[in-house]
Amino acid sequence: MKLYLDTSQSITVMKLDEKEYKWESGRDLAKHLLKFIHEKLQENGKNWRDLEEISFMSGPGSFTGLRIGATVVNTLAEQLNIPLFNHRKEKVDFIMPEYGCPANITPPKK
């Protein structure tokens, strides 16, 4: 089974093969992303070991969403020993988020 994940916006998009799921993750992405994936795998009679490859929308988009999503897909691909692809369909060893612009770091107030 192929997993596609896009956490670049407040609505998370996930595909398991051709079935698409959307979840308005908002600020709960870090807390519930793995649970969301696991529940959808179970709905399809599958488990983590049934994943054969992962594709990830690596950006541009939300800094936090991309960081959380990249961490999850990198960990899953490494632990399950399955191929990982970025949104350009390039096979990669790990996902590096592409934010679309430099980080906006404000100077300290003191």
C-alpha positions in Angstrom: 0.0 0.0 0.0 1.3 3.5 -0.9 1.0 6.3 1.6 0.9 10.0 0.4 0.9 12.7 3.1 0.5 16.5 2.8 0.8 18.4 6.1 1.7 21.8 4.4 -1.7 23.4 5.2 -4.1 23.3 8.2 -6.1 20.5 6.4 -4.0 17.4 6.2 -4.4 15.3 3.1 -3.5 11.6 3.1 -3.9 9.0 0.4 -3.7 5.3 0.9 -3.3 4.0 -2.7 -6.2 5.9 -4.4 -8.4 6.6 -1.4 -8.1 10.2 -0.2 -8.7 11.4 3.4 -8.8 14.9 4.7 -8.5 16.0 8.3 -8.7 19.5 9.7 -5.7 19.0 11.9 -5.1 22.6 12.9 -3.0 22.7 16.1 -3.5 18.9 16.8 -1.2 17.7 14.0 1.7 16.6 16.3 -0.6 15.0 18.8 -2.8 13.0 16.5 -1.1 12.5 13.1 0.1 8.9 13.8 -3.3 8.1 15.2 -5.0 9.5 12.1 -2.8 7.4 9.8 -3.3 4.3 11.9 -7.1 4.6 12.0 -7.2 4.9 8.2 -5.0 1.9 7.7 -7.3 -0.1 10.0 -10.4 1.1 8.1 -8.7 -0.5 5.0 -7.9 -3.7 6.9 -4.2 -2.9 6.8 -1.4 -2.1 9.3 1.9 -0.3 9.3 3.7 -3.3 7.8 1.4 -3.2 4.7 3.0 0.2 3.7 5.3 -0.3 0.7 6.3 3.3 0.0 5.7 6.9 1.2 5.4 10.1 -0.7 5.4 13.5 1.0 4.4 17.0 0.0 7.7 18.6 1.1 6.6 22.2 0.5 6.2 25.1 0.4 3.8 25.5 3.2 3.4 25.8 7.0 6.7 25.7 8.8 5.4 23.6 11.7 3.2 21.4 9.5 6.1 20.5 7.2 8.4 19.8 10.1 5.9 17.5 11.9 5.0 15.7 8.6 8.6 15.3 7.6 9.6 13.9 10.9 6.8 11.3 10.8 7.4 10.2 7.2 11.2 10.0 7.7 10.7 7.9 10.8 8.2 5.6 9.2 10.3 5.1 6.1 13.4 4.3 8.1 11.7 2.0 10.6 9.7 0.1 8.0 12.6 0.1 5.6 10.5 1.3 2.7 11.2 3.9 -0.1 10.5 7.6 0.5 9.6 10.1 -2.3 9.3 13.9 -2.3 6.4 15.6 -4.1 8.5 15.7 -7.3 8.5 11.9 -7.3 12.2 11.8 -6.6 13.4 9.0 -4.3 15.2 10.4 -1.3 16.9 9.1 1.8 15.0 11.6 3.9 12.7 14.5 3.5 14.0 18.1 4.0 11.0 20.5 4.2 11.0 23.2 1.5 9.5 26.3 3.2 9.3 28.5 0.1 11.0 31.5 1.9 13.6 32.1 4.5 12.5 31.7 8.2 11.1 34.9 9.7 13.2 35.1 12.9 12.4 38.1 15.0 15.1 39.7 17.1 15.0 39.1 20.9 13.0 41.7 22.9 15.7 42.1 25.5 
